[in-house]
Amino acid sequence: AVIIDGAEIGADAFVAALAFVKANFKVPPRSLVAGIPGKVIRELTQQEIDWKIQGTREYQDLAKRSLLTMREVKPLAAPEPDRKRLELSVTPPLYMVKGS
């Protein structure tokens, strides 16, 4: 998304990928903006806002974990045959959460 100078994005609002928010445009709280130029599409549900908060929290936790555990290593010449997989809790896509 591109957000031009003077635009204001309200609390808990979503700006869609590839949207273009014009200068001085005011996005109301809890709304979805999409398109070129960006237009308010609709108000967001609490379920959608909660889903976004959870997904953001997972990325923040991943960054913290990475900073705590990163160390410089030499690259592998080949994959390790017995390498363990990480078990992560991942927020499901919103269409699955909403059941539609």
C-alpha positions as CSV (number, residue, x, y, z in Angstrom):
1,A,0.0,0.0,0.0
2,V,1.0,3.6,-0.5
3,I,-0.1,6.2,2.0
4,I,0.6,9.8,1.0
5,D,1.5,12.7,3.3
6,G,-1.2,14.0,5.5
7,A,-3.4,10.9,5.3
8,E,-4.7,9.7,8.7
9,I,-5.4,6.0,9.3
10,G,-7.9,5.5,12.2
11,A,-7.5,3.0,15.0
12,D,-8.0,-0.6,14.1
13,A,-8.4,0.2,10.4
14,F,-7.0,-2.0,7.6
15,V,-5.4,-0.7,4.5
16,A,-5.4,-3.4,1.8
17,A,-2.3,-4.4,-0.1
18,L,-1.7,-2.3,-3.2
19,A,-4.1,0.4,-2.0
20,F,-3.3,4.1,-2.7
21,V,-4.4,6.4,0.1
22,K,-4.5,10.0,-1.2
23,A,-3.0,13.0,0.6
24,N,-5.1,14.2,3.5
25,F,-7.5,11.3,3.3
26,K,-9.0,10.4,6.6
27,V,-9.7,6.7,7.2
28,P,-12.3,6.2,9.9
29,P,-11.5,3.8,12.8
30,R,-12.4,0.1,12.3
31,S,-12.7,0.4,8.5
32,L,-11.3,-1.4,5.5
33,V,-9.8,0.8,2.7
34,A,-8.9,-0.7,-0.7
35,G,-8.4,0.4,-4.3
36,I,-6.7,3.0,-6.3
37,P,-7.5,5.6,-5.1
38,G,-8.3,4.1,-1.7
39,K,-11.9,4.1,-0.7
40,V,-13.6,3.0,2.5
41,I,-15.2,-0.4,1.6
42,R,-16.9,-1.2,4.9
43,E,-16.6,-1.4,8.7
44,L,-14.6,-4.2,10.1
45,T,-16.0,-6.8,12.5
46,Q,-14.5,-7.4,15.9
47,Q,-13.6,-11.0,14.7
48,E,-11.5,-9.5,11.8
49,I,-9.7,-7.1,14.1
50,D,-9.0,-9.9,16.6
51,W,-7.6,-12.0,13.8
52,K,-5.3,-9.3,12.7
53,I,-4.1,-8.6,16.3
54,Q,-3.3,-12.3,16.7
55,G,-1.4,-12.5,13.4
56,T,0.6,-9.4,14.3
57,R,1.4,-10.8,17.7
58,E,2.7,-14.0,16.1
59,Y,5.1,-12.0,13.9
60,Q,6.3,-10.0,16.9
61,D,6.9,-13.2,18.9
62,L,8.8,-14.7,16.0
63,A,11.1,-11.6,15.8
64,K,11.8,-11.8,19.5
65,R,12.6,-15.5,19.4
66,S,14.8,-15.0,16.4
67,L,16.8,-12.2,18.1
68,L,17.3,-14.4,21.2
69,T,18.5,-17.4,19.3
70,M,20.3,-16.2,16.2
71,R,24.0,-17.0,15.9
72,E,26.4,-17.0,12.9
73,V,26.8,-20.4,11.3
74,K,28.4,-21.8,8.2
75,P,26.0,-22.7,5.4
76,L,25.2,-26.4,5.0
77,A,26.5,-28.2,2.0
78,A,23.4,-30.4,2.0
79,P,20.2,-30.7,4.1
80,E,20.6,-32.7,7.3
81,P,18.7,-36.0,7.0
82,D,17.4,-36.0,10.6
83,R,16.7,-32.3,10.9
84,K,13.7,-31.6,13.3
85,R,10.8,-29.4,12.1
86,L,9.6,-26.4,14.1
87,E,6.1,-26.7,15.5
88,L,4.5,-23.2,15.2
89,S,1.0,-22.1,16.0
90,V,0.0,-20.1,13.0
91,T,-3.1,-17.9,12.7
92,P,-5.3,-19.5,10.1
93,P,-6.4,-17.4,7.0
94,L,-9.4,-15.1,7.8
95,Y,-11.7,-16.9,5.4
96,M,-11.2,-20.1,7.5
97,V,-11.8,-18.2,10.7
98,K,-15.0,-16.7,9.4
99,G,-16.1,-20.0,8.0
100,S,-17.1,-18.6,4.6
